[in-house]
């Protein structure tokens, strides 16, 4: 079983935490029986000789949490804390060659499913926070985008992107209820974004915001038929006919609100539905933005705010790249790269949970930094995130008995 730290632990539990590091307490969120089931499902330890998937997971989480840059730093960092490793569930630190071989050959799907299993558990318990009170509507709000991770082509020849450049893309459908992914896919960088939007299903009433890279009139028609809404940028070369001009709210950034019909070559055939064009003045960047949506009832300012809230997915990618190790990799195979990205998402999930739980009011950036500096500090995790600079617990006193003396000597 696992324990979600939602309340102040009992005194007995607190005594246990005094003997476990913060890193060890984070690992309590991975039920060992559940993890063993996933390992068996993916046959990840088939023909393994001593090195377990649990040790591999601990090493990769240490890579992200401690911001280790290489196999040497991961294995050396854990070796320096060898006396504290038994609380992590491992008996000895891994060797560089063993960890490298495991990342190259053990299925990355194990860590992918582990991420989604944990995500479901945190979401079902309400442990990741709620959507900002910005919108009145109850619809599910999502953002779709991708980020490209550049790779050295000579080290990653399988990830050829351009003539002298390699790369992979991480595609994410971000749920604005907790600003964590509801869909994620890792592909080669040359994969067009538009093809990814067809790979997931949405519930009727959902609203998806994305940029022009995902424009697909056939998909827009399908979503409209299924009651799924989208907000995106209108292509500059789009051809359309204005069917109706709506009134524009006063003293807002809305310049036009129109009902349109696509009339371009094949566009009308692919999407025969009436759509809506909302023209917005972007004061921050001093430009005009033409938005396209199939939602005909929301106010124009709400449509504008929905597209503006798409910036949350940019913040997500920025956080992922700045605070976790996905810009440099400890392995060069495709499988090793996928394992490192999925374990980075797992580490981000833990940070997101701690950030939501904490009452200290620090930023996610400061939390990641302070946790990195205190991974092997023996503190109650819940008390530490609430008061990181508070007085640490006093070490337990010991009494030593000397031969020939009846009274023990306080240590």
N, C-alpha and C positions, 0 to 999 in steps of 0.2 A: 504494500500500500504506500501511498505518498501523502504528504502533508502540505496543504496550502496554508501559508502563514497569514491568516486573516485576523488573528487576535493575539493578545499578549500570552505567551506560553506560560504553562504552569511552572512552579518553582522546580519541580523535578526535571521537567524538560529543559529549563534554563540551566540547571546544573550540568546537563548533558552537553548543551551548547558551549559551555565554558571549556569543555574538553575537545571541541571540534572547531575547525577553522571556518571562516566565512565561505570558502570554496566548498568545503565538505557539506555545509548546510544547503548550499545551492543545489548540490547533487541529490538532495532528498526529493527533488521534484521529478526525478527519474525512477519510478518504481522498478526494482530489479526484476521482479517477476514479469512485468509488462515488457521490459527491455529484452529479457531472455526469450519471450515469446516472439518478438520481432526478429531477433537474431535467428531463431529456429525457422521462422517463416521464410526468411531470405537465404537460409543456409550460409550465413556469413562466416561461420567458424568451421566450415567443412574443411577437413584435413589440417586444421590449425594445430599448432604444437606449442601450447603454453600461453601465447599472446592472445588475450581475449578482446572482443569488441568493446567491452566496458573500458579496458585500459586505453584503447584507441579513442573512445569518446572523451575520456578524461583528458588525454593528451591534446586533442583538438580543441576542447573548450579552454584548456590552459593556454593554447596558442592564441585564441581570440581575447580572452580575459586579461592575460598578461602581456598581450601584444608582442609575442615572440616572433622574430623574423625568419627563423630557420629551424630545421630539424635539430641542429646542435643546441639552439637556445631552448627549445621545448624540452628535450631530454635532459640537458644540463640543469635547467631551472627546476624540473621535478626531482632530479637527483640531489640537488641542494636541500630539498625539503624531505629527504627520504624518511626521516623520523615521523613525519606527519602524513605519510601517504596511506597508512592503514585506514585512516578515517575516510579516505576517498574510495576505498574498496579495492585498492591495488596493493600488491605486496612489494613491488619494486618498479623503478622508473623504466620506461621502454628504451631500447637501443635505437639509434638513428636508422640503421638498416631495416630493423624489424618494423618500425612505424612507417617507413617509406614503402616497404613491400605491402603492408596492409592497406595503405591508402591507394596503392596502385591496383590491387587485386580484389579487395573486398567490396561488395556492391554498395554504391552510393545510395541506392534505393532504400537501404536500411535507415539512413539518417534523414532521408526525405520523408519517409513514413513516420519516423520518430518526431519530426517537426510538426507534422499535421496532427499526430496523436496528442502532443502536448498543447498545441493551439486549441484543439477542441476542448480539452480539459480546462484550460484557463478561461476560455470564452464561456463555457457552460457554468462556471463558478463566478463569472463577473469580475475576474481578477485583472482585467486590462484597461479598465476605465470605460467612459462613455463618450459619445459624440459631443462636441462642443455645442452649447445651446445657441446656435447661430441660425438654424432654420426651424420653421414651425412645422414643416411637413414631416410625416412619419415614414416616408419612402426610404428604402435602403439606398444609401449614397455610396458610390464607388468611383475610384479613379483608375485608369489603365495607362500604363506607360512602361518603358524599358530603359535600362541603363547599359551602356557598353563598357566592358572592362578590356582595356588594351593589353595585348600580350606580345612578347618578343617572338617573332616568327621562327627564328632559329631554334628556340627552346620549345615552342608549341607549334610544330609544323601541321598538326591536325586541325588547328584553328585558323587556317588561312582566311584572311578577310580582304586584304588588298595585296598589291604586288609585293610590298615589303612590310606588311603589317598583319598581325594576327589579333584575334579578339573573340570574346563571347558576349552574349546578351543575357541579362536577367530581366525577364518580363514579369511584371507584378500587377495584379488586380487588387488595389488597396481598399479595404473596408473602412469607411470613415466613422464607424461606430467605435473602433478602438485604434484606428490607424495602423493596422497590421494586415498582412496579405490574406486574402481569401482564395487566391490562386497565384501560383508562381511557376515559372518555366525557365529552364536554362537551355539556350540554343547557341549555335554558332552565330557570329556577329552579322553574317551576310543574310540571315533569315529576315525577311521583311516583316515589319510589325503587324501589317494587316492580316497576315495568315494566322497569327496567334489569337486574335479576337474571336475566331470561329471555334476555338478549342474548348471553351468553357460555356456552361449554361447559367442562365440568370432567371430569377423568379420574376413573375409579372409584377409590375410596379417599381422595379429597381430603376435607378438613374445612374448612368455611367458617363463620366466626363473624361475626355481624352483629346489629344491634339490631332492635327491634320494627317499624321502618318497612318492613322487607323481608318481613314475614310474608305468606306466600302458600301456603295449604294445598295447592293444586293442584301448585305447584312442589315443595313438600316431598314429596309423593307420588311425583312423577317422579324426584326425586333419590334417594329411598329405593329405588325400582325399579332404578336404575342404579348402586347401591352408592356413592353420594355422601353424605357426612355433613354435618350442620349443627349449630350451637350458637347459640341465640338466646334472647331473652327471651319468656316466655309472656305473652300478652295478659291484661290484668286481667279482661276479660269472657269469657275462654275457658271453655267448658263441657266437662267431661270426666268420665270414670268411672275410678276407681282400680282397676287390675287386680291389682296386686301391690305390696307394701311391702318394699323391700330394707333390709338392715341398713346402718346409718350408721357410718362410721369414727369412732373415739373421738378426742377432743381436736383436732378439725378444725372448720372453719366450715360443715360440711354439716349441715343441719337435717332434711332428708328426701330420700329417693331412691325414686321411685315409677315403676312402669310404668302408663301411662294410655292410654285410648282416647277420642278426641275424640267428643263426642256432641252438639255444637251443631248448630243448623239449617244444613244443607248442609255443615258442616265434616267430618262423618263420611263423607259421600259424596265429598268432594274428597280426603280423606286417610284411607283406611280402615286404615292401618298402625298398629301399636302404637308409641307414642312413649314418651319418658322425661322425667319431671319431676324436676329436681334443685333443691332449695331451699337457698339459700346465704345466710349472714349476712355482709353487707358491713360490716366493722368500720370502714373508712375513712370511709364515708358514713353509718354508723349506720342501716342499713336492711336489709330482707329482699328478696332477688332470687330470682325463680322462673325457672329456665332450662328450655328445651325443646330436646330433641335426639332424633335417631333412632339414635344410637350406643348400643347396649345393653350393650357389653362393657367399655368403659373404666371405671376407677374414678370415683366421684363427684368426688373431688378433682381428677382430671385434667380432667374436664368443666368444673369451676369455673376451673381454671387456663387452659384454652383460651379461655374467654370473657374472662378478665381480660387475656390477652395481646392481645385486640382493641384495647387501648389504643395499640398500636404504630401503628395507622392514624391515630389522633388526633395522635400525635407527628409522623407524616409530613405531615399537613395543616398543623400548626403550623410545621414547618420550612419548608414551601413558601411559606407566607404571610409569615413573618418575614424570611427571607433572600433572597427573590426577588421580583421586581416583578409581582405578580398582584393587588394590591389597588387600585392605580391604573394606568390604562392610557394609552398614548401615542396610541391611535387609538380612534375611537368606532364603527366598523363591526364587524359580527359577525366578519368574516374577520380583521380586525386583532386583535381580542380573542383569537381562537383561535390565531393565530400567536404572540401574546405568551405564552399559557399553555403551548403546546407547546414553545416555546424555553425557558421557565422549567423545564420538566421535563427538557429536555436539559442545561441548566446544573446542575440538581440531580443528574443522573446523573454528571456530571463531578466534582462536589464529593463525592458518595458514593464514587466510585472513589478520589479522592485521600485521603479520610479513611480508607478501608480500607488503602491502601498505606502511609500514614505510620506511622512508628515513634515519632513525637514524643509521642503520647498526648493531643493536644488535642481539644476538642469540635468538632463540625461547625460550631457557631456561631462559634467562634474562628477556625477554618480559613477560613470564608467572609469574615470581617472582614479577616483578615490578607491573604488573596488579593486582596481589593478594594483594599487599600492598596499592593499590590506588583504589580499587573497588568503594568506595563511595566518591572519590575525585571529586569535581566539576570543571572539565576542559573540554575544547573542545577535544573530543576523537582524532580527526585527528591531531590537533596541538600537543596533548600530545604524540602520538606515533612518531611524527617527532622530537619533542624536549621535552623529558620527564623532563629534569632538567631546563627548561626555567622558566622565571618569570611567576607565575600564574596570572590570571586576577584579577584586583582590585575589591573588593566587591562593589556593588552599594551603593552610598551615599544616606542618608535619611535626610529629613528635618522635624523637629518636631516643631509644633506651640504651644506656651504656652498661656494659657488663659490670656487675658488682654494685650497682646503684639501684635503689628501689624506685626513685622518682624519674619519670621521663624528662628529657631535655627538650624544650620547645625549639623548633628549628626556625 
